[in-house]
Amino acid sequence: MPEDHVAYVIDEVVEQLDLSAIYNDYRDSRGQPPYQPKMMVKVLIYAVIKGIHSSRKIETALYEDVGFRFLAGNQQPDHWTIAAFRRRHHRALGDLFVQTVKLAQRAGLVKLGHVSLDGTKIKAYASKHSAMSYGRMKQEEERLRREIDAILDLMEKTDRAEDKKYGHRRGDELPAELATRQKRLEAIRRAREELEAEARARAAKEQARRREEAAKQGKSCRSKGDPAKAVPRDRDQRNFTDPESRIMKNADKAFIQAYNAQACVDAETGIIVAADLSNQAADAPLLPASIEQVEENTGRTPKEVSADAGYYSADNLAYLAARGIEAYIPPGKIKHNEWRELKPPRGRMPQDISLRDLMWRKLRTKHGRERYKLRQTSVEPAFGIIKEVFGLRQFLLRGLDKVRLIWRFTCGVHNLMKLFRAGFRVKLA
């Protein structure tokens, strides 16, 4: 391999990572010894860089790709072993993201003068056609009950006729069509009950929030009904394949079964300083958690934050102002080419200017436009690398917790590539 091959950097960096969470999981000395965890982590990092997410394709690459063979020490764990390792240690692999932020800090690549926040929708390992709305669930339950009752009634009539003709029969055979309908009915019932539980929890949380707000203002809070009796909206949906995923609209305005992946990027260096994932389609409620994660990962508070219109809200502006963070978040959507046509504000600022107009005024200034454009050179390219170069357009695991940690692991690999491009290997030596 050439001397500047990325596999050398991966080999050196992983040697410095704290993998105790993985090593401490191996306590049983029975059976064959496991493959070296450091080797497995190196292979998985390199697989992300190469855009390979299938364990079977990784197994093939361990024979055919010299970079994989170098990192694996010429060992070839099979796809079952690779998949089991990734599944067993997905939490520890996701937590490696924070260590990449620390490495970037050591390399002087975390500035926090300006950070850009954005979200992107990534397909879940489930089809949107496997989802059903709460209203449809009620209709389908009733239809299946009628069909099952009809089948049972037919069975009873058949039994009486056969008993009269043939005498006693065993009678414990379950017709295939009844078993299929019964299983569908049980699946729909479980999904309906989960939606109802979520509705009650959501109503209780909202009531608690309203009471807290009223208490701060010294007012009484009127109850809007018993949260225990709350029911889902008819359009609320549940996916039977991956119940924690949701139907969302992607950048192409198409509805997909997806998760909402979030990233906060240092605008000067391109290092991802916060990464999280949610099954909530709206971006605005996710801003505070992202900023708090930046502070937790770096020990510092960014000076400026830019984000698109999806993050605009009075609460978010107040949250950022309370932390001394300058916000550049447009109140409404505007296309990239329209920014060139915006005219700078003229005259004195009105005394009674609204919060929205104040933000528009700031973004129309030369300085405001320059700061907001940093999004185009930081967080958007990061998503481009992860989706186009790393090939992460769909998760291959199911469940919010698992896909969140896969996202964080991938963002950590993105940071390692930034370190590689910055010549961090020389500094390690």
DAUR-V278076 format. One record per run of one state. SS is the DSSP state (H for helix, E for strand, C for the rest). FROM is the first residue (numbers start at 0). TO is the last residue. If there is no record, write none. Layout:
BEGIN
[[SS FROM TO] [SS FROM TO]]
END
This chain:
BEGIN
[[C 0 4] [H 5 15] [C 16 18] [H 19 22] [C 23 35] [H 36 48] [C 49 53] [H 54 63] [C 64 64] [H 65 70] [C 71 77] [H 78 87] [C 88 88] [H 89 105] [C 106 113] [E 114 122] [C 123 126] [H 127 129] [E 130 132] [H 133 165] [C 166 174] [H 175 215] [C 216 225] [H 226 228] [C 229 235] [E 236 238] [C 239 244] [E 245 248] [C 249 253] [E 254 265] [C 266 270] [E 271 277] [C 278 282] [H 283 297] [C 298 302] [E 303 306] [C 307 307] [H 308 310] [C 311 312] [H 313 321] [C 322 324] [E 325 328] [C 329 334] [H 335 340] [C 341 353] [H 354 363] [C 364 364] [H 365 376] [C 377 377] [H 378 388] [C 389 392] [E 393 393] [C 394 398] [H 399 420] [C 421 422] [H 423 427] [C 428 428]]
END
